[in-house]
Amino acid sequence: MNTQTMPRSAASFTPPLLDPALWQAVLQRDPAAEGQFFYAVTSTHIYCRPTCPSRRPRQESVRFFSTTADAEAAGFRACFRCRPKDTTAPSAAWLAAVRTHLDQNVERRITLAELARFAGVTPTHLQRAFQHAYGLSPRAYQSAQRAKLLAGKLPGSRSVTTALYDSGYESAGSAYRDAAQILGMAPQRIRDGAAGECIVYTVVPTTLGKLLAAATARGLCRVVFADTSGSLTAELQSFRQVFHAAELLRQEIEVPESHRVAANVLAAAIPALQHLAAGERGQSIPLDLRGTAFQQKVWRALQQIPAGETRSYSQLAAELGQPSAARAVARACATNRIALAVPCHRVNASDGSLAGYYWGLERKRKLQAAESKTDTADMKPERRKSSR
């Protein structure tokens, strides 16, 4: 056996790229990562593109490389499915160029035929390749990008009508339809930015680190882990982008009587969140979920997963009656910003690996382990005996 062709052990070399964002790009098969890096799997001795359609490997088996030459120098061989050395492969630059073309022309509708001429491929091939790479048809992708553009223009616009025409919409009807289906709320509500509402927030310690929690009079609207003052500031700035017109008050400061409802909601939720962070059962918490119709559908399904159990993205998609929407389900989980109460930590990859988690895989691992132990401890002796 020629040992020079075999991959060196994980301990014998240091991958040049270790950014956790690269792992997220692999999990999401992010086309924007094409050409930026390659990943190799130590168990198969194969290296792939970030968008490779093969089953996602376990994170501990993955190594990252800047170039195909670096991967091969470490002893890995190219994947036959995604062909990382082939610049004409379906996942190569032409498909990314198509998306860039759509991004640069959001304000006008581009037909599939026109897009196919731009790419130099047939409309059928373009439709299939784009759907495979991005999880959306070119038309659905255009609608999503235009809706995002509208959401960005609404807060500073003179009127909703001005914003929708500046975003490329030809009629108010299509704008309102996209806003409801994609953004999850009416254009006027987005423009108002929660005007007239009061949001009370606080930062509390948990067994998994500091937790930033915020609530309106309707329920919790944001629950995030914030390890440092910098990450806390970033979360608050992100929070402000969504609720830019709301009055934001810290719980520890005296809250006016007119806003005591939100303060009371938050005060009642904190003990329950701390119990959930410890893997224990907590009381029901009212939530103020704001997202697209599909996101809210996924988030409600997450709340139905019992503590101590997990699902895969494909299983969750099947439970929603949309078995082909596993990738969209994964994106909805990734955009969840109400940690613990909307338990996206209970969803793993199809091979059982932890996959991604916005607040870190170590937290996800601890949460699943703690919930599993709690579930076992709560079982009655008779039930344990009968389950053997």
VMD Tcl script that draws the C-alpha trace (Angstrom):
set ca {
  {0.00 0.00 0.00}
  {1.31 3.41 -0.92}
  {0.91 5.33 2.35}
  {1.81 8.58 0.63}
  {-1.61 8.61 -1.07}
  {-3.51 8.13 2.17}
  {-4.84 11.17 4.11}
  {-2.82 12.12 7.11}
  {-4.58 11.83 10.47}
  {-6.58 14.79 11.74}
  {-3.94 15.39 14.38}
  {-1.06 15.50 11.89}
  {-2.08 18.57 9.97}
  {-3.85 21.85 10.64}
  {-6.53 22.89 8.15}
  {-5.95 26.43 6.90}
  {-9.57 27.45 7.45}
  {-11.41 26.98 10.75}
  {-14.18 29.59 10.62}
  {-17.47 28.10 11.96}
  {-19.26 30.05 9.22}
  {-17.75 27.63 6.70}
  {-19.51 24.72 8.39}
  {-22.81 26.61 8.21}
  {-22.23 27.18 4.49}
  {-21.73 23.43 4.04}
  {-24.89 22.62 6.00}
  {-26.92 25.08 3.92}
  {-25.18 24.19 0.63}
  {-24.73 27.93 0.20}
  {-24.00 28.71 -3.49}
  {-22.35 31.97 -2.42}
  {-19.53 29.85 -0.97}
  {-18.66 28.37 -4.38}
  {-14.97 28.84 -5.11}
  {-14.27 30.21 -1.63}
  {-13.23 26.91 -0.04}
  {-13.56 23.12 -0.22}
  {-14.32 20.63 2.51}
  {-12.95 17.12 2.98}
  {-14.32 14.19 4.96}
  {-11.79 12.11 6.88}
  {-14.00 9.00 6.96}
  {-14.34 8.81 3.16}
  {-11.05 10.50 2.13}
  {-13.03 12.67 -0.33}
  {-13.18 16.45 -0.75}
  {-16.18 18.36 -2.10}
  {-17.64 21.72 -3.04}
  {-19.69 23.50 -0.33}
  {-22.81 22.83 -2.45}
  {-22.23 19.09 -2.94}
  {-25.62 17.27 -2.93}
  {-24.24 14.34 -0.94}
  {-25.42 13.68 2.61}
  {-23.91 16.07 5.13}
  {-21.03 14.49 7.10}
  {-20.46 14.73 10.83}
  {-18.82 17.99 11.78}
  {-15.91 16.32 13.56}
  {-15.02 14.49 10.33}
  {-14.76 17.67 8.23}
  {-11.60 19.55 7.27}
  {-11.53 22.79 5.22}
  {-9.10 23.79 2.45}
  {-8.57 26.93 0.41}
  {-7.91 25.13 -2.87}
  {-8.31 21.71 -4.46}
  {-4.51 21.46 -4.53}
  {-4.36 21.87 -0.75}
  {-6.96 19.13 -0.28}
  {-5.11 16.75 -2.60}
  {-1.78 17.54 -0.95}
  {-3.36 16.32 2.30}
  {-4.28 13.05 0.60}
  {-7.95 13.56 -0.26}
  {-9.46 12.75 -3.68}
  {-12.12 14.71 -5.59}
  {-15.80 13.84 -5.24}
  {-17.40 12.21 -8.29}
  {-20.78 13.86 -7.61}
  {-19.93 17.57 -7.31}
  {-16.65 17.42 -9.33}
  {-14.80 20.16 -7.42}
  {-12.10 20.48 -10.11}
  {-14.61 20.85 -12.95}
  {-15.43 24.51 -13.64}
  {-18.29 23.46 -15.94}
  {-20.18 21.55 -13.22}
  {-23.79 22.63 -12.53}
  {-22.82 24.16 -9.21}
  {-20.00 26.24 -10.71}
  {-19.76 29.97 -11.38}
  {-22.49 30.29 -14.04}
  {-25.23 29.51 -11.55}
  {-23.87 32.02 -9.05}
  {-23.77 34.55 -11.90}
  {-27.46 33.94 -12.55}
  {-28.30 34.71 -8.95}
  {-26.11 37.82 -9.01}
  {-27.94 38.95 -12.15}
  {-31.27 38.56 -10.37}
  {-29.95 40.38 -7.29}
  {-28.80 43.30 -9.42}
  {-32.15 43.56 -11.21}
  {-34.58 43.11 -8.33}
  {-36.72 46.05 -9.42}
  {-37.74 44.45 -12.73}
  {-39.26 41.06 -13.47}
  {-37.01 38.76 -15.52}
  {-38.66 35.89 -17.40}
  {-37.22 32.39 -17.34}
  {-36.52 32.60 -21.08}
  {-34.58 35.85 -20.66}
  {-32.62 34.37 -17.75}
  {-31.82 31.24 -19.77}
  {-30.44 33.38 -22.62}
  {-28.27 35.23 -20.11}
  {-26.92 31.94 -18.71}
  {-26.55 30.24 -22.10}
  {-28.56 27.17 -21.07}
  {-32.07 25.89 -21.76}
  {-34.94 27.19 -19.59}
  {-35.63 23.65 -18.31}
  {-32.02 23.09 -17.27}
  {-31.86 26.49 -15.61}
  {-35.09 25.89 -13.69}
  {-33.90 22.52 -12.35}
  {-30.36 23.65 -11.53}
  {-31.48 26.84 -9.80}
  {-34.16 25.00 -7.79}
  {-31.60 22.39 -6.70}
  {-29.00 24.97 -5.70}
  {-31.22 27.51 -3.94}
  {-34.37 25.61 -2.97}
  {-36.50 28.12 -4.93}
  {-37.46 28.56 -8.55}
  {-36.04 31.69 -10.26}
  {-39.48 33.29 -10.10}
  {-39.93 32.54 -6.39}
  {-36.40 33.82 -5.74}
  {-37.23 37.10 -7.50}
  {-40.39 37.49 -5.44}
  {-38.46 36.89 -2.20}
  {-35.75 39.41 -3.11}
  {-38.29 42.04 -4.16}
  {-40.18 41.56 -0.89}
  {-36.95 42.04 1.06}
  {-36.24 45.21 -0.92}
  {-39.73 46.45 -0.06}
  {-39.16 45.71 3.63}
  {-35.97 47.78 3.53}
  {-37.61 50.74 1.81}
  {-40.80 50.90 3.89}
  {-39.42 52.40 7.16}
  {-38.06 55.55 5.47}
  {-40.63 55.97 2.72}
  {-43.17 58.78 2.42}
  {-45.92 56.22 1.96}
  {-46.49 52.51 1.41}
  {-47.41 53.23 -2.22}
  {-44.10 55.02 -2.84}
  {-42.13 52.14 -1.33}
  {-43.87 49.42 -3.32}
  {-43.36 51.17 -6.68}
  {-39.74 51.99 -5.79}
  {-39.27 48.27 -5.15}
  {-40.39 47.35 -8.65}
  {-43.95 46.27 -7.98}
  {-46.41 47.02 -10.75}
  {-49.48 46.77 -8.53}
  {-50.38 47.12 -4.88}
  {-52.07 43.72 -4.98}
  {-48.87 41.80 -5.76}
  {-46.94 43.79 -3.14}
  {-49.46 43.02 -0.41}
  {-49.57 39.36 -1.45}
  {-45.77 39.01 -1.31}
  {-45.59 40.90 1.98}
  {-48.12 38.57 3.57}
  {-46.63 35.34 2.17}
  {-42.92 36.16 2.38}
  {-42.55 38.79 5.10}
  {-45.42 37.59 7.26}
  {-47.04 40.98 7.83}
  {-48.74 43.82 5.97}
  {-46.60 46.59 4.41}
  {-48.10 49.23 6.69}
  {-47.15 47.22 9.76}
  {-43.58 46.88 8.51}
  {-43.42 50.62 7.80}
  {-44.69 51.43 11.28}
  {-41.90 49.36 12.84}
  {-44.05 48.46 15.88}
  {-44.95 52.11 16.42}
  {-46.94 52.61 19.60}
  {-45.67 49.38 21.12}
  {-43.48 49.00 24.17}
  {-40.88 46.26 24.33}
  {-39.37 45.41 27.69}
  {-36.09 43.48 27.78}
  {-33.63 42.12 30.30}
  {-30.48 40.01 30.51}
  {-30.45 37.05 32.89}
  {-27.97 34.28 33.74}
  {-28.71 30.67 32.79}
  {-26.80 27.40 32.94}
  {-25.86 27.99 29.29}
  {-24.77 31.62 29.58}
  {-26.40 35.03 29.53}
  {-29.83 35.28 27.96}
  {-31.32 38.40 26.40}
  {-35.12 38.19 26.56}
  {-37.66 40.75 25.35}
  {-41.46 40.86 25.40}
  {-44.40 42.87 24.14}
  {-47.84 42.84 25.70}
  {-48.60 39.81 23.48}
  {-45.65 37.65 24.54}
  {-41.94 36.99 24.16}
  {-40.65 38.44 20.89}
  {-36.91 37.79 21.25}
  {-34.84 35.31 23.29}
  {-31.15 35.02 22.41}
  {-27.95 33.91 24.07}
  {-25.42 36.75 24.36}
  {-22.02 35.71 25.69}
  {-20.30 39.09 25.64}
  {-21.23 42.75 25.85}
  {-20.33 43.02 22.16}
  {-22.70 40.25 21.11}
  {-25.38 41.74 23.36}
  {-25.00 45.12 21.64}
  {-25.16 43.44 18.21}
  {-28.36 41.62 19.15}
  {-29.97 44.82 20.38}
  {-29.02 46.60 17.14}
  {-30.51 43.75 15.13}
  {-33.59 43.92 17.33}
  {-33.90 47.63 16.64}
  {-33.98 47.06 12.87}
  {-37.23 45.12 13.23}
  {-38.83 47.20 15.99}
  {-37.34 50.58 15.02}
  {-40.37 52.63 16.10}
  {-41.14 50.82 19.34}
  {-40.28 52.12 22.78}
  {-37.52 49.91 24.17}
  {-37.22 49.73 27.97}
  {-34.98 47.69 30.23}
  {-36.83 45.68 32.86}
  {-34.51 46.83 35.64}
  {-35.50 50.46 35.02}
  {-38.89 51.52 36.35}
  {-41.44 50.74 33.65}
  {-44.43 53.12 33.37}
  {-47.78 51.74 34.45}
  {-49.05 51.97 30.87}
  {-46.48 49.34 29.85}
  {-46.74 47.02 32.84}
  {-48.40 44.28 30.77}
  {-45.22 43.69 28.73}
  {-43.12 43.87 31.90}
  {-45.35 41.30 33.61}
  {-45.17 38.98 30.59}
  {-41.37 39.13 30.69}
  {-41.15 38.68 34.48}
  {-43.33 35.57 34.31}
  {-41.34 34.12 31.41}
  {-37.85 34.42 32.90}
  {-38.10 31.50 35.41}
  {-39.57 29.29 32.68}
  {-36.70 30.17 30.32}
  {-34.13 29.39 32.99}
  {-35.76 26.00 33.56}
  {-35.71 25.31 29.81}
  {-32.02 26.28 29.61}
  {-31.32 23.65 32.27}
  {-33.19 21.03 30.25}
  {-36.13 21.05 32.66}
  {-39.80 21.41 31.86}
  {-41.08 24.97 32.00}
  {-44.54 26.43 32.05}
  {-46.21 27.58 28.83}
  {-44.95 30.96 27.65}
  {-46.98 33.36 25.47}
  {-45.09 34.24 22.28}
  {-45.23 37.16 19.86}
  {-43.90 35.44 16.72}
  {-43.21 37.66 13.71}
  {-42.15 36.06 10.47}
  {-43.39 34.73 7.18}
  {-46.36 32.38 7.06}
  {-44.03 29.43 6.37}
  {-41.61 30.40 9.15}
  {-44.44 30.60 11.65}
  {-45.71 27.21 10.48}
  {-42.27 25.69 11.13}
  {-41.89 27.45 14.48}
  {-45.26 26.12 15.66}
  {-44.22 22.61 14.61}
  {-41.00 22.96 16.62}
  {-43.07 23.68 19.72}
  {-44.85 20.36 19.23}
  {-41.63 18.30 19.53}
  {-41.58 16.81 23.06}
  {-38.58 17.53 25.27}
  {-36.09 14.67 25.07}
  {-36.96 13.92 21.44}
  {-35.43 15.16 18.18}
  {-36.45 15.35 14.53}
  {-34.51 15.71 11.32}
  {-35.23 18.57 8.94}
  {-36.73 16.10 6.46}
  {-38.94 14.54 9.14}
  {-40.20 17.96 10.16}
  {-40.90 18.84 6.53}
  {-42.86 15.59 6.14}
  {-44.88 16.35 9.28}
  {-45.78 19.71 7.75}
  {-47.04 17.94 4.63}
  {-44.17 19.32 2.51}
  {-41.62 16.47 2.29}
  {-39.53 18.28 -0.36}
  {-39.12 21.40 1.80}
  {-36.37 20.15 4.14}
  {-34.01 22.92 3.09}
  {-36.67 25.59 3.63}
  {-37.39 24.09 7.06}
  {-33.68 24.34 7.91}
  {-33.67 28.02 6.90}
  {-36.73 28.69 9.07}
  {-34.97 27.04 12.03}
  {-31.89 29.17 11.37}
  {-33.94 32.38 11.45}
  {-35.66 31.55 14.75}
  {-34.76 34.21 17.31}
  {-36.81 32.95 20.24}
  {-34.43 30.39 21.73}
  {-35.64 27.63 24.06}
  {-39.33 28.56 23.82}
  {-39.23 27.74 20.09}
  {-36.94 24.69 20.44}
  {-35.02 24.60 17.17}
  {-32.30 22.82 19.16}
  {-34.43 19.65 18.85}
  {-33.77 19.34 15.10}
  {-30.73 17.47 13.79}
  {-29.35 16.49 10.40}
  {-30.72 13.36 8.73}
  {-27.64 11.36 9.76}
  {-28.23 12.24 13.42}
  {-25.45 14.82 13.67}
  {-26.22 18.08 15.44}
  {-26.02 20.18 12.26}
  {-26.20 23.94 12.85}
  {-27.41 26.02 15.77}
  {-27.33 29.81 15.80}
  {-26.10 29.91 19.39}
  {-23.42 27.24 19.04}
  {-23.30 23.46 18.73}
  {-22.01 23.03 22.28}
  {-25.17 24.64 23.66}
  {-27.27 22.44 21.41}
  {-25.44 19.34 22.60}
  {-25.93 20.28 26.25}
  {-29.61 21.11 25.76}
  {-30.37 17.80 24.07}
  {-28.43 15.85 26.70}
  {-30.13 17.66 29.58}
  {-33.61 17.24 28.10}
  {-32.99 13.56 27.46}
  {-31.97 13.01 31.10}
  {-34.94 15.00 32.38}
  {-37.32 13.02 30.20}
  {-35.89 9.74 31.54}
  {-36.05 10.94 35.15}
  {-39.70 11.92 34.71}
  {-40.69 8.43 33.57}
  {-42.65 6.38 36.07}
  {-41.17 2.98 37.11}
  {-44.04 1.13 35.45}
  {-43.36 2.90 32.17}
  {-39.63 2.10 32.33}
  {-40.37 -1.56 32.89}
  {-42.86 -1.79 30.04}
  {-40.51 -0.08 27.58}
  {-37.76 -2.66 27.86}
}
mol new
graphics top color blue
foreach p $ca { graphics top sphere $p radius 0.5 }
foreach p [lrange $ca 0 end-1] q [lrange $ca 1 end] { graphics top cylinder $p $q radius 0.2 }
display resetview
